[in-house]
Amino acid sequence: MRRLAFLIPVLLFAFSTLAFDMTSTSFIVRDPIIGTFGEEWSTSTNYGLISAGHTTLSDIGGTSTNFQIRYGFLYWEESASLITFDIDTTAADTCGVTESAAPYTVSLGTITTTDTRVSGATDSVNHICVDLETRAAGGAVVTVANANGANGLASASVPADDIDSADSAVADGTEMYGLCIVSTSATTGTLDDEGEYNADTCAANSETNDTGSLSTSPENIFDTNGLPVIGGRGQISVNVSISSTTPAHNDYADAITFIATGTF
């Protein structure tokens, strides 16, 4: 067996680089650099990978209370793929900016045939507040579903006893349970209320609210009209009234699930 040896010449270069901050009165661009090669994009059936060696001006730059600069194509891709969805509860008549922690609950208190219970400061019943933000090209959709379907609020001790959920208005002496949208807003783009939850009459403390029924199958409650949204906020009222034939229990309950899905 003949062995062959090869010599591989290696050239070594010594060099140095400097990166200076670029500044103005309000912002600083930290350590801008010149890239050695650009974007790499790899995909499979379920995943995508974007990568680079060095990139020109890729970093988080100046920030303030309401804004943050992310420059360079990698940060652009990262921002475009993010979705933020938050739920809070408050009995205040507007959702405001107060953060509440999970688990989220809406206590309806004592319901009588002459005292319909609705979200708001009057009855001290929580609103459900949702915050949504995404830069996805197709925006996002929020769905809602509940555990008991049309049976609505069911008694834990006697599951056959329930307060039905239907598309109708709450009213003293009428058995009804459902949700409706008090308001929507967005800093940029649109957050729209959807379907049966887009009630003609829905307000904090209103005991005549039109309600949308709940189902175990997810139904659209908000969407962004197929466009990105920044600072989207929706305020949901929980409403319940009973009739003279509604069985008396102190353990009526339901579980409601909201899911935000971005279209990237």
C-alpha positions in Angstrom: 0.0 0.0 0.0 1.4 3.4 -1.0 0.9 6.3 1.3 0.7 9.7 -0.1 1.2 12.9 1.9 -0.1 16.2 0.9 0.9 19.6 2.1 -2.0 22.1 2.1 -0.8 25.7 2.2 -2.7 27.9 4.6 -2.7 31.7 4.3 -3.5 33.6 7.5 -4.4 37.2 7.4 -4.6 39.4 10.5 -7.0 42.3 10.3 -9.1 44.4 12.7 -12.5 45.9 12.5 -14.1 48.8 14.3 -17.8 49.4 14.8 -18.9 52.9 16.0 -22.3 53.7 17.4 -24.3 56.0 15.2 -26.2 58.5 17.4 -28.8 61.3 17.2 -30.7 63.2 19.9 -33.2 60.4 20.5 -31.6 57.2 19.1 -28.5 55.1 19.0 -27.6 52.5 16.4 -25.3 50.0 18.3 -22.2 48.6 16.6 -23.2 48.6 12.9 -21.3 45.9 11.0 -20.6 44.9 7.4 -21.8 41.4 6.6 -19.6 38.6 5.2 -22.5 36.8 3.6 -26.2 37.2 3.5 -29.4 35.3 4.1 -29.8 31.6 4.1 -33.3 30.0 3.9 -33.9 26.3 4.5 -37.3 24.6 4.6 -39.0 21.3 5.3 -42.6 20.2 5.4 -43.2 21.8 8.8 -40.3 24.2 9.5 -38.4 27.1 8.0 -35.0 28.3 9.1 -33.5 31.7 8.3 -29.9 32.3 9.1 -26.9 34.5 8.3 -23.3 35.0 9.3 -22.8 38.7 9.9 -25.4 41.1 8.8 -25.4 44.8 8.0 -27.1 46.7 10.8 -28.8 43.9 12.5 -29.7 44.7 16.1 -32.2 46.2 18.4 -31.6 49.9 18.3 -33.3 53.0 19.9 -36.2 52.4 22.2 -38.8 54.6 23.9 -42.0 54.0 25.9 -44.0 53.1 22.9 -41.5 52.1 20.2 -38.5 50.0 19.4 -36.3 49.9 16.3 -35.4 46.5 15.0 -33.1 46.9 12.0 -31.6 44.3 9.6 -33.4 41.6 7.7 -33.2 39.0 10.5 -35.1 41.3 12.9 -37.6 42.1 10.2 -38.3 38.4 9.7 -38.6 37.8 13.5 -41.1 40.7 13.9 -43.2 39.5 11.0 -43.6 36.1 12.5 -44.7 37.1 16.0 -48.2 37.2 17.4 -49.1 38.5 20.9 -52.4 37.6 22.5 -53.3 38.5 26.1 -56.4 38.1 28.2 -57.3 40.2 31.3 -60.4 40.6 33.4 -61.8 43.7 35.1 -65.1 44.9 36.5 -64.3 48.5 35.3 -66.6 49.8 32.6 -63.6 50.0 30.2 -60.8 47.5 29.9 -58.0 50.0 30.4 -54.4 48.8 30.7 -54.5 46.9 34.0 -52.9 43.5 33.8 -54.6 40.6 35.6 -53.1 37.1 36.2 -54.4 33.7 35.3 -56.5 31.9 36.2 -59.1 34.3 34.8 -62.6 34.2 36.4 -65.9 36.0 36.0 -68.0 35.7 39.1 -71.6 36.4 38.4 -72.8 36.6 42.0 -76.4 35.9 42.9 -78.9 35.9 40.0 -82.6 36.4 40.5 -85.6 36.8 38.2 -85.5 40.5 38.9 -81.7 40.9 38.8 -80.0 40.2 35.5 -76.2 40.0 35.9 -73.9 41.7 33.3 -70.3 42.8 33.1 -69.6 46.2 34.6 -69.0 48.2 37.7 -72.7 48.2 38.7 -72.9 44.5 39.3 -69.1 44.1 40.0 -69.0 41.4 37.2 -65.7 41.2 35.2 -65.4 42.0 31.6 -63.1 39.8 29.5 -60.5 42.0 27.8 -58.3 40.7 24.9 -55.2 42.3 23.5 -54.0 41.2 20.0 -51.0 42.3 18.0 -49.4 40.7 14.9 -47.5 41.9 11.8 -48.4 38.7 9.9 -49.4 39.6 6.4 -52.8 37.9 6.7 -53.5 39.3 10.2 -55.2 37.0 12.8 -58.5 35.5 13.9 -59.7 35.0 17.5 -62.2 32.2 18.2 -64.2 31.3 21.2 -65.6 28.0 22.5 -67.1 26.8 25.8 -67.2 23.6 27.7 -71.0 23.2 28.0 -72.1 24.2 24.5 -75.8 25.3 24.3 -76.3 24.1 27.9 -74.3 27.2 28.9 -73.9 27.4 32.7 -74.3 24.0 34.1 -74.6 23.0 37.8 -71.7 21.0 39.1 -73.9 19.0 41.5 -76.8 18.4 39.0 -75.3 18.7 35.5 -78.7 18.3 33.9 -79.7 21.7 35.4 -78.4 24.5 33.3 -78.9 28.1 32.1 -79.1 27.8 28.3 -77.0 29.8 25.9 -78.7 31.2 22.8 -78.7 34.2 20.4 -81.1 36.5 22.3 -81.2 39.4 24.7 -80.9 38.9 28.4 -83.9 40.2 30.4 -85.3 39.8 33.9 -87.4 36.6 34.1 -85.8 35.1 30.9 -83.3 32.3 31.0 -80.3 33.4 28.9 -76.5 33.3 29.0 -74.0 34.6 26.4 -71.4 37.0 25.3 -71.3 40.3 23.4 -68.7 42.8 22.3 -68.8 46.2 24.1 -66.0 47.8 22.0 -63.0 47.2 19.8 -60.0 49.4 19.0 -56.6 49.3 17.5 -53.6 51.6 17.2 -52.8 50.5 13.7 -55.1 48.4 11.6 -58.5 47.0 12.6 -59.9 44.6 15.2 -63.4 43.7 14.2 -66.1 42.0 16.3 -67.5 39.0 14.4 -70.8 37.1 13.9 -73.4 36.9 16.5 -71.2 38.6 19.1 -71.3 41.8 17.1 -74.5 42.8 18.9 -76.7 45.8 18.0 -77.0 46.5 21.8 -74.0 45.7 24.0 -72.7 48.0 26.7 -71.2 47.8 30.2 -74.0 47.5 32.9 -76.7 47.1 30.3 -79.3 44.5 31.4 -80.8 44.3 27.9 -77.7 43.3 26.0 -78.1 41.2 22.8 -75.9 38.1 23.3 -74.2 35.5 21.1 -74.6 31.9 22.0 -71.6 29.7 22.9 -70.7 26.4 21.3 -68.1 23.6 21.9 -67.0 24.2 18.4 -64.8 27.3 18.0 -66.5 30.3 16.5 -65.0 33.6 15.3 -65.3 36.4 17.7 -62.6 38.8 16.4 -60.6 39.2 13.2 -58.3 41.8 11.7 -59.7 41.9 8.2 -56.8 39.9 6.8 -54.3 42.6 7.7 -51.7 43.2 10.4 -52.9 44.9 13.6 -51.0 46.8 16.3 -52.5 47.5 19.7 -55.8 45.7 19.1 -58.1 45.5 22.0 -61.6 44.0 22.5 -63.9 44.3 25.5 -66.3 41.4 26.0 -69.4 41.5 28.3 -70.6 38.3 30.0 -74.4 38.3 30.5 -76.9 36.0 32.3 -80.5 36.1 33.3 -82.9 33.4 34.7 -86.5 32.5 34.6 -88.9 31.4 37.4 -88.3 27.8 36.3 -84.5 27.9 36.4 -83.4 25.5 39.2 -81.7 27.2 42.1 -78.0 26.2 42.6 -74.9 27.9 43.9 -72.5 26.0 41.6 -73.4 27.0 38.0 -70.2 27.3 35.9 -68.8 27.2 32.4 -65.2 27.3 31.0 -64.6 29.5 28.0 -61.5 29.2 25.7 -60.2 31.9 23.4 -57.6 31.0 20.6 -55.8 33.6 18.5 -54.4 32.3 15.2 -52.1 34.3 12.9 -52.0 34.0 9.1 -48.3 34.2 8.1 
